[in-house]
């Protein structure tokens, strides 16, 4: 990442990391901002209840993790919130309006963006063409489309890649492009499915930087990822699921020092490392 855009994003990430490791886990509330809520979600497959009365709350301007071991029900819960899966019962609300039955495209129009784990860029189009493809769906004139294109390419530090084809991008570059495309519609919320998957360690830091910067755009972010340490680095708080239920929720500090989280999810090695990071030096 290069230039002023990278400097701005790095500063945003440093602020986010400091906040995530603070005792309060505070974030900057968006005054009059929107609220995305899931209430009492239930989902069963055959005789097995994989999601059991799960409730999640997300405000604009905060980053929230939905975490847990394999089989905990987090992915199913996440997909219910995005609209990919229909719950057996429960309710999804945006600012109090029931959107449970709304398909994904209607949720997107309402301000709920979604970034899938699977590659979503057009492989044979350039970076610029990939972004323009989304801009063409927006009710903007040519000048406004051009201005938004240049601003996003600059802010996401991919302007130097604008002529590169989608298939020529690295995993980290592709992720940056996918986030850029998602930002075209100026969503209130972004739901990120495994954003660190298939990305090398250096690029993971870049993606952390960008995701942390979304907070300062007033975007609420719900993130699910198997890379728990990288995720806890940037979230304000998280829900920990186990056996289909939210077992614990809280700030990063609260979760790291909770013995239930250590036993159910983090394990002794990661728990010790995270607690050492969050313990003030003598």
N, C-alpha and C positions, 0 to 999 in steps of 0.2 A: 504494500500500500504506500502511496507516494503523496507528497505535497501537503497543502493546507487541509484538504479533505481528510487525509489520514491522521493529521495532527488533531483535528476536531474530534474524530471518532475515538482516537486513543484517549483523549482527555475525558470523553464521555464514559469510556470503559473504566478508566481509573476511578472516577467518581462512583460508578456503579459497584465496582469491586469493594471499595472502601465502605459503601453503604451496606452491601451484603454481609460484610464481616463486622458491622457495628452491632452493639447490643440491641438497639431498637429495630434494626432492619427496616428503617423508615424509607419511604419513597416520597416523591413530590406529587401530591394529589392534584389532579386536574380539576379545577373548580368548575362545577356544573358538568363534569364529565359523565360519560356513559357507564353503564354497569351491565355485565354479562353474567348470568347466573344459571346454574343447573341445580334443580331441586329433586331429590328423591329418585335418582335414576336407578332403574332395575332392568337387567338384561339376562336372559337365560338361554342356553343352548341345550336342547334335549332336557335332561334332568339336572343339569348343572347351572347354578346361578353364578354367573361370572362377574356381574355388577349388582351390588346389593345395597340399595338405599344410599347412593352417593350424591353428595351436594358439593358444589364448587362455586366460588365467587371470584370474579375478576373485574377490577376497575381499570379505567384508562390511566396510563402512566405508571403501572407497576408490572413487574415480571414475576410470574408465578410458575412453579414447577409442579408437574403431576408425575410422581415418581413411585417406584416400587419394583420388586423383583419380578422375574418372568412368571406369568400366570396370575399376577395380582389383580388384573382387571383394568389396569391403567390405559392400555391401548384401546380397549373397547369403550371405556368411558370417554376417552379423547375423541374417538370416531363418532360417538353419539353427539358430542358437543359440536363437532364440525358439520354433522349432517350426513356423514357417510353411512352410519348405521342408525336404524330406528330403535329406540328403547321400547321395552314392553310396557313400562310405565315411567312416570316422571315428567319433568317439564324443563324446557330451556326458555329463558326469558332474556330479552334485550331491552333494558330500560323499562322493565315491567311488562313489556308486550310479549305475548306467547309466540315463539317462533319454532316450537317443537315440530310442527308439521311442514315448515318451510324447507324447500329443497336448498341445496348448497348455493345455487346462483342467486336466490333471493336473500339468503343470509349475507352473501358477498355484497349485494347492493345495499344492504342495511349497515354495512361497515365491518363485517366479520371476514377477515382474510385468512387464507389457509395455505401453508407451505408443506407440500407432501414430502415424505422421505424419498420417494422415487424421483429420478430426474424429470423435470417438467419443461426444460428449455427445448426450443426447436433446434435440432442438431445441425441442420443445413443452413440455418439463418445466422447472420452475424449478431453480435451482442446488441448493436444498435437496432437491427431489424426485430430482434426479440422484444425489445422494449417498445418499439413503435407498434408492434402487433397488438399490445395491450392498450396503448394510447389511442389507437384507431377506434376502440370500443367506447371511448369517453366522449361526452358532449362538449368538446373543446374545438376552437378554431385552430388553424395550422400554426399560428404564432404561439398560442398557448401550449400546443403539443410540443413544439420545438423547445420552448423555454423549460417545460417540465422535463423533457428528455435530457437536456444539458445539465440541469440542476441535479437530477438523480444520478446521472453518470459521474458527475463530480463528487457528490456527497458519498456515494458508495465506492468511490475510488476505482472505477472500472472504465474511465474515459479512454485510457490507453489501450483498452481491449476492444474498442468499439467495432473494429473491422475483423475481429477474430470470429470464426465460425463456432457454433455451439459445441461441436465435437472436438474442437481444438483446446477447449478449456480444461484446466485441472479441476479436481473436486472442489477445492476452495473457491476458485473463480466462478465455477458453475453455481455454487451456493450464493455467492454475492449477486450474481445475475438474477437468480430466482427471487431473492429478497427485493432486489430493485424492481422487478416486474410486479411483485406483490404490493409495493409501495405506490405504484402508479395510480391506483384507485383511492389513495389516501384513506386507508381503513382506520377504524377506531380500535380494532383488535386484530391481532395476528396469532394464529394457532400454528405452532411450529412442531412438526413431527420429525423427531430424530435429526435435528439440523446439523449435528456433528458427525453423523454416520458417513463413512467413506471419505473422510477428510483427514489429511495428514496433520501431525501435531502443530506445525507452524500455522497452517491455515485455520486450525481450530481456534487459535488465539484471535485471528482476524475475524472469524465469525462471532466469537464472543464479543469482540469490540463492537461489531455492527449491531448485534442483538441488544447489547446494553445501551447503545445509542438510541434505540427505538423508544426507550423510556422518555428521552428528552424531546421526542416528537409528540408526546402525549398518547402514545399507543400502548394499550394493554396487551401483554404477551403471555400466552399460556404455552408452556414448553414441556414436551415429554421426550426423554432421551435416556439411553442406557449408560451414557457417560456421566455418571452421577456427580463426580467431582467437578467436571467442567460446567455442569449445569448449576450446581450449588454456588459456583463462583459468581454467577450473574443474577440469580433470582433474589427477590426481596423476601419471598416466603415460598413454602411448598406444602403440598399434600402428599403424604406417604400412604400408599395403598398396600393392602395385604389381604389375600383371600376374599377379594371382591369388595372390600370396605375401606374407607378412609380410616386408618388407625390413629394417625397423628397428623396434625398440621401446625405450622408455626413459622417463625423466622428461621434463617439458616442457623443462627446460634442456638435457638431453642431445640431444633431438631438434632444438631450435632451432639448436644449434651443430654439428649434423651436416651436413656438406656434401652427403651423399647425399640427405637429406631436403630440403635447399634445392633441389637440382637436380631431384629427382623430383616434388616436391609443392608446396613453399611458394612457390618463385619468388624472384627477387632483391628485389623491393620489400617483400613481407611478411617475408622473412627479415631484411632490414636493420632493419625496424621492431621486430620481436620481439627481435632481438639487442640493440638499443639499450635496450629496456625492461629486459632482464635483465642488462645490464652495469652494475656499481656505478658511481656517480658518483665522479669523481676527488676 
